[in-house]
Amino acid sequence: MNTAVTTYRRASDMACNEVPDGYVVYDPRREEVHYLNLTAAAVFELCDGEATSASIAQSLQVVFGLEHAPGDDVDGCLKALVAQGLITPVAHPSPAT
C-alpha cells in the first residue's frame, strides 16, 4: 500500500528577525507578529520543503544532544506552525515498493 509522505515548507512571504531567544516572524498577509522560542525557530528553519516530521525530530536530537528524537514535541510544534500559517504541509506520493 502506498501512503503519502508529508514534508513542510516555510511560507515565502514572512519577514523573520532573529532575536536572542528565538525569532520574531511577521506575516504580512494576516498582519500578525509571531514570537518563536529557540526550539520552534529551529523547527521553522528546518521546514525547507524536503524535511519530514521524523527528519526534523532527528535533526533536533543531534543538535540538542538528546537521548531520543522528540517526535511528539515536533509534531505539536508543526501543527501549531501550520495553524499560524507560518509553514505549509506538502504531501508527496510514496515511492512504489
Backbone as CSV, one residue per row, in Angstrom:
resi,resn,N_x,N_y,N_z,CA_x,CA_y,CA_z,C_x,C_y,C_z
1,MET,0.842,-1.184,0.000,0.000,0.000,0.000,0.883,1.242,0.000
2,ASN,0.595,2.175,-0.876,1.329,3.438,-0.935,0.650,4.470,-0.042
3,THR,1.445,5.151,0.737,0.928,6.241,1.560,1.710,7.503,1.235
4,ALA,1.075,8.624,1.426,1.734,9.898,1.139,2.761,10.220,2.210
5,VAL,3.807,10.870,1.802,4.828,11.378,2.713,4.619,12.881,2.792
6,THR,4.553,13.413,4.004,4.344,14.850,4.176,5.652,15.523,4.554
7,THR,5.976,16.579,3.805,7.097,17.433,4.160,6.524,18.802,4.497
8,TYR,7.366,19.675,4.986,6.913,21.002,5.419,7.814,22.069,4.823
9,ARG,7.203,23.201,4.427,7.985,24.317,3.906,7.484,25.618,4.534
10,ARG,8.424,26.540,4.707,8.089,27.848,5.265,7.296,28.655,4.251
11,ALA,6.385,29.463,4.741,5.681,30.405,3.876,6.712,31.414,3.376
12,SER,6.653,31.750,2.104,7.717,32.541,1.492,7.643,34.034,1.795
13,ASP,6.507,34.511,2.218,6.358,35.962,2.374,6.528,36.443,3.813
14,MET,7.094,35.628,4.657,7.284,36.001,6.054,8.573,36.799,6.229
15,ALA,8.525,37.785,7.091,9.716,38.553,7.453,10.210,38.018,8.792
16,CYS,11.411,37.440,8.796,11.962,36.821,10.010,13.121,37.649,10.549
17,ASN,13.115,37.831,11.845,14.210,38.512,12.525,14.645,37.654,13.698
18,GLU,15.940,37.381,13.744,16.481,36.607,14.846,16.631,37.508,16.057
19,VAL,16.204,36.988,17.208,16.369,37.667,18.488,17.076,36.690,19.423
20,PRO,17.600,37.139,20.556,18.382,36.248,21.410,17.664,34.955,21.831
21,ASP,16.345,35.000,21.976,15.643,33.803,22.442,14.769,33.159,21.368
22,GLY,15.083,33.395,20.073,14.324,32.763,19.002,14.157,33.668,17.799
23,TYR,12.944,33.706,17.274,12.627,34.522,16.092,11.398,35.363,16.355
24,VAL,11.353,36.494,15.694,10.134,37.275,15.552,9.786,37.169,14.072
25,VAL,8.591,36.671,13.782,8.166,36.460,12.401,6.931,37.312,12.144
26,TYR,7.002,38.111,11.078,5.864,38.946,10.701,5.181,38.345,9.482
27,ASP,3.869,38.146,9.579,3.042,37.630,8.493,2.277,38.798,7.887
28,PRO,2.717,39.310,6.728,2.057,40.482,6.146,0.640,40.199,5.647
29,ARG,0.355,38.957,5.280,-0.998,38.632,4.808,-2.027,38.798,5.915
30,ARG,-1.671,38.365,7.103,-2.585,38.431,8.246,-2.296,39.619,9.152
31,GLU,-1.212,40.320,8.856,-0.747,41.423,9.699,-0.597,40.969,11.148
32,GLU,0.116,39.839,11.307,0.348,39.258,12.631,1.843,39.111,12.879
33,VAL,2.207,39.232,14.144,3.575,39.010,14.577,3.582,37.754,15.442
34,HIS,4.547,36.881,15.177,4.672,35.626,15.926,6.042,35.601,16.598
35,TYR,6.076,35.145,17.834,7.318,35.002,18.578,7.610,33.514,18.712
36,LEU,8.713,33.055,18.147,9.097,31.649,18.211,10.271,31.491,19.163
37,ASN,10.135,30.562,20.122,11.263,30.286,21.006,12.345,29.559,20.203
38,LEU,13.476,29.272,20.828,14.598,28.673,20.104,14.233,27.352,19.450
39,THR,13.474,26.522,20.134,13.094,25.228,19.567,12.156,25.413,18.383
40,ALA,11.136,26.244,18.531,10.207,26.491,17.424,10.932,27.140,16.249
41,ALA,11.897,28.010,16.531,12.684,28.641,15.465,13.501,27.588,14.717
42,ALA,14.058,26.633,15.442,14.824,25.558,14.804,13.917,24.707,13.923
43,VAL,12.730,24.365,14.416,11.774,23.600,13.610,11.403,24.406,12.366
44,PHE,11.093,25.675,12.539,10.730,26.561,11.437,11.838,26.581,10.376
45,GLU,13.086,26.720,10.811,14.224,26.760,9.889,14.373,25.460,9.110
46,LEU,14.072,24.347,9.744,14.231,23.044,9.099,13.131,22.743,8.083
47,CYS,12.094,23.549,8.059,10.992,23.343,7.109,11.390,23.903,5.751
48,ASP,12.128,23.099,5.004,12.687,23.515,3.721,11.965,22.907,2.520
49,GLY,10.854,22.239,2.757,10.124,21.581,1.685,10.556,20.149,1.469
50,GLU,11.653,19.746,2.085,12.168,18.377,1.976,12.052,17.614,3.297
51,ALA,11.979,18.339,4.399,12.022,17.736,5.721,10.660,17.174,6.137
52,THR,10.689,15.977,6.686,9.506,15.366,7.283,9.545,15.613,8.788
53,SER,8.458,15.304,9.442,8.420,15.424,10.902,9.532,14.583,11.534
54,ALA,9.692,13.367,11.048,10.711,12.470,11.604,12.120,13.007,11.378
55,SER,12.394,13.552,10.195,13.744,14.061,9.937,14.030,15.316,10.756
56,ILE,13.009,16.127,10.984,13.177,17.302,11.838,13.484,16.862,13.272
57,ALA,12.738,15.881,13.765,12.975,15.372,15.124,14.378,14.797,15.258
58,GLN,14.845,14.081,14.237,16.199,13.521,14.274,17.246,14.625,14.272
59,SER,17.017,15.664,13.493,17.961,16.792,13.470,18.034,17.468,14.830
60,LEU,16.884,17.670,15.469,16.880,18.302,16.792,17.555,17.413,17.830
61,GLN,17.391,16.108,17.704,18.054,15.184,18.617,19.563,15.380,18.550
62,VAL,20.087,15.487,17.334,21.528,15.662,17.149,21.978,17.038,17.650
63,VAL,21.279,18.086,17.217,21.681,19.457,17.550,21.659,19.704,19.057
64,PHE,20.621,19.215,19.731,20.486,19.465,21.167,21.049,18.345,22.031
65,GLY,21.636,17.308,21.420,22.240,16.208,22.170,21.245,15.447,23.018
66,LEU,20.072,15.183,22.465,19.012,14.487,23.203,19.177,12.984,23.103
67,GLU,18.727,12.280,24.123,18.797,10.820,24.126,17.857,10.223,23.077
68,HIS,16.684,10.828,22.911,15.687,10.348,21.952,15.220,11.503,21.074
69,ALA,14.820,11.170,19.854,14.262,12.191,18.963,12.925,12.658,19.533
70,PRO,12.688,13.966,19.608,11.468,14.499,20.218,10.282,14.522,19.239
71,GLY,9.890,13.336,18.758,8.855,13.232,17.735,7.534,13.877,18.105
72,ASP,7.018,13.590,19.294,5.718,14.150,19.693,5.787,15.671,19.816
73,ASP,6.878,16.180,20.367,7.036,17.629,20.509,7.127,18.303,19.141
74,VAL,7.849,17.690,18.221,7.965,18.243,16.870,6.608,18.232,16.182
75,ASP,5.860,17.127,16.320,4.523,17.061,15.717,3.633,18.189,16.235
76,GLY,3.682,18.435,17.542,2.889,19.515,18.132,3.320,20.882,17.624
77,CYS,4.615,21.080,17.503,5.137,22.355,17.002,4.741,22.552,15.541
78,LEU,4.856,21.505,14.736,4.475,21.610,13.324,2.996,21.950,13.190
79,LYS,2.149,21.315,13.996,0.712,21.619,13.949,0.456,23.084,14.289
80,ALA,1.156,23.600,15.295,0.984,24.999,15.687,1.465,25.938,14.581
81,LEU,2.610,25.626,13.972,3.132,26.479,12.905,2.227,26.463,11.674
82,VAL,1.635,25.302,11.378,0.671,25.214,10.268,-0.557,26.047,10.594
83,ALA,-1.079,25.908,11.817,-2.277,26.649,12.227,-2.051,28.159,12.163
84,GLN,-0.823,28.594,12.439,-0.489,30.024,12.400,-0.183,30.504,10.982
85,GLY,-0.142,29.587,10.024,0.133,29.962,8.640,1.597,30.216,8.340
86,LEU,2.494,29.786,9.238,3.917,30.036,9.039,4.585,28.988,8.161
87,ILE,4.028,27.771,8.151,4.532,26.701,7.290,3.348,26.031,6.609
88,THR,3.665,25.303,5.550,2.649,24.591,4.785,3.058,23.132,4.662
89,PRO,2.131,22.196,4.942,2.441,20.786,4.696,2.322,20.502,3.195
90,VAL,3.214,19.665,2.704,3.206,19.283,1.294,3.184,17.762,1.229
91,ALA,2.122,17.194,0.650,2.005,15.730,0.531,2.679,15.278,-0.748
92,HIS,3.503,14.252,-0.628,4.192,13.641,-1.767,3.795,12.176,-1.828
93,PRO,3.503,11.645,-2.997,3.210,10.216,-3.077,4.433,9.416,-2.673
94,SER,4.214,8.320,-1.974,5.324,7.444,-1.594,5.852,6.748,-2.826
95,PRO,7.141,6.483,-2.838,7.680,5.709,-3.947,7.092,4.302,-3.927
96,ALA,6.855,3.745,-5.079,6.326,2.385,-5.169,7.346,1.406,-4.617
97,THR,6.837,0.404,-3.925,7.746,-0.601,-3.370,7.618,-1.895,-4.084
